[in-house]
Amino acid sequence: MIALTVLALASALADAAPVWEKVAPVTTEITDATATDAYEVKLADNAIILTLTNRTSVKVFTILGQLVAEKQLEAGTWRLPLQARGIYILKVGTSTRRITI
């Protein structure tokens, strides 16, 4: 019985995981923005908006090290909505930075 409850909870959490969405380039007012040669990061409406110039591996972790999202993204603009405000770690390729939402 406990095993079924744990499996149901794990399934529910997996369904609630944030997913990267391909979006049109953002031109609205942004809370915070940072750019490097390979990517640009913007924060708006509890979401990370990432513009990539090349296909890149992207990972997002909580400040406690729990993996929130991981994906190989194509060049373009991507949005990752996050349900909880807080501090996250964004790893784009070999670059790592702290993000506060």
JOJOPE-V661020 format. One record per backbone hydrogen bond with DSSP energy under -0.5 kcal/mol. CO is the residue of the C=O (numbers start at 0). NH is the residue of the N-H. E is the energy in kcal/mol with one decimal. If there is no record, write none. Layout:
CO,NH,E
CO,NH,E
//
This chain:
0,4,-1.8
1,5,-2.5
2,6,-2.4
3,7,-2.3
4,8,-2.4
5,9,-2.5
6,10,-2.3
7,11,-2.2
8,12,-2.3
9,13,-2.1
10,14,-1.9
11,15,-1.2
13,16,-0.9
18,80,-0.5
20,78,-2.7
22,76,-0.6
31,42,-2.0
33,40,-3.4
37,52,-2.2
37,53,-0.5
38,35,-3.3
39,50,-2.7
40,33,-2.6
41,48,-3.3
42,30,-2.0
42,31,-0.9
43,46,-0.7
45,81,-3.1
46,43,-1.9
46,48,-0.5
47,49,-0.6
47,79,-2.6
48,41,-2.7
49,51,-0.6
49,77,-3.0
50,39,-2.1
51,75,-1.7
55,72,-2.9
56,92,-3.0
57,70,-2.4
58,90,-3.1
59,67,-3.5
59,68,-1.5
60,88,-2.6
61,64,-1.9
65,61,-2.5
68,59,-2.7
70,57,-3.0
70,72,-0.7
72,55,-2.5
75,51,-3.0
76,22,-2.5
77,49,-2.8
78,20,-2.8
78,80,-0.5
79,47,-2.1
85,100,-3.2
86,62,-1.0
87,89,-0.5
87,98,-3.2
88,60,-2.6
88,90,-0.5
89,91,-0.6
89,96,-2.4
90,58,-2.5
90,92,-0.6
91,94,-2.3
94,91,-2.4
96,89,-3.0
98,87,-3.4
98,100,-0.5
//
